[in-house]
Amino acid sequence: MKMRKKKITRPQQRALHLLLRMLGKTLNDAGLDQRKVLKPSYSIPWSEHSVKEHLWRQMQIALIQEESTKYIDSKDINLIMKVLMKNLGEKFGVYIPFPCKDGKEFEALVKDYKENPEKYKEFDDIK
């Protein structure tokens, strides 16, 4: 078995999981449980794990053919993030900015997102 080199850093991994938690909460707060996004037959709230498995990982596999988040890099994260947020924005009006290294900058992004959600619905520049 070929050993793969881990590409994602610990801070990137923490930021990714913070994003997944935030996205799960945002989807739940918007009334978009898994039934509305994935399976119409049952009501299941989102969690960090379900966001990772059903949204992030599926997008990751489709875009870069890699199952584990351990073996992705920042370029992969940016691509997955852009495509995932574009889809969620267009279909459900949901957008979460990626957590930044500077805690104050991240807090400002979250505050701005909550106060001006209409600002984050435009995804025309994402390809």
N, C-alpha and C positions, 0 to 999 in steps of 0.2 A: 504494500500500500504506500502510495506517494505521500510524504509529509508536506503539508502546506504551511507556509510561513504566515503567521498572524500579521495582518496589515493594519487593523484598527487599533488606535491607542486607547488606553484606559479612559482618558477624558472624553474622547470621541464616543466610546461605548456608553459612558454615563450620560452624555448629552443625548445620544440616540434613545436610551431608555427613558429619559425625562420627556423627550418628545412623544414617545409612545404612550406614556401615562397621561400627558396633557391632551393628546389627540383622543384617547379613550374618554376622558372627562368631557371634552368639548362635544364629542359625538353624543354622549349620554345627555348632556345638558341641552343639546339641540333636539332631543327626542328621537335621535337616529340610532336606535338600538340595532343589534346585529340583524334582527328580523328585517328592518327597513333597508339595510345596506346589503345583506347577504342572503338571508333565508326568510321568506315571508311567513313561514308557518309557526315560528316561535319567537317570543320576546326574550332576548338575552342581552343584558348590559355589557358594555365594553370594559376590558381591563387592559393593563399593559401587555399581558401575555396574548390576549386574543387579538389586539391590534397588531402585535408583532407577527403572529402566526397567519392571520387571515388577510391582512392588508399589506404590511411591510414585506414579509417573506415572499408572498406570492408575486408582488411587484419586483422584488429583488431577483427571484428565479427567472421571471419573464425577461427582465432587462439585461442581467449579467450572467445568468446561468450558474449562480452560486447559492447554495442553500444556507450556509452559515454566515452570520453577521461577523464572526471572528475573522473572516478572510476577505473582508471588503476594505476599501480605502476611502479617503475623503472624496475623491472624484466619484466613486460609486455611490456614496451617501448622497452627494449633491444631485446626481442624476435620479436616483430613486425618490428622493424628497421632492424634486421638481415635478416628476410625473405623477406621483401619488397625490400631492397637493393640488395639482392641476385637475385631476380627475375628481377629487373630493370637492374642490371649489366649484367646478362646473355642475356637478350633479347635486350637491347638497349645500353649497355656500359655506363650506368649512375650510379654514386655513389655520395652520399653526406654524409660526416662525421657528426655525431650528435654533435650539439653545446655543448661546454664544459663550465664549470663554469668560468674558467680563460679566460678572453677575449683575452689575448695574445696567449694562446695556441690555441684557436679557430681560431684566425686570421692566425696563422701559419699553421693550418690544411687547411684552405681555400686556402691560398697561395700555399701550397704544392700540393693540389688537382688541382689547375689551371695550375701549372707548370709541374706536373707529373701525368696526368690522367691515364696513363697506369698502374701506381702503384696501383690504386684502382679498377682495373677490376678483380682482383683475389678474388674469394669467396669460394675457396675450403674448407676452414676451418669452414665455416658456415654450421650448420646442421639444 
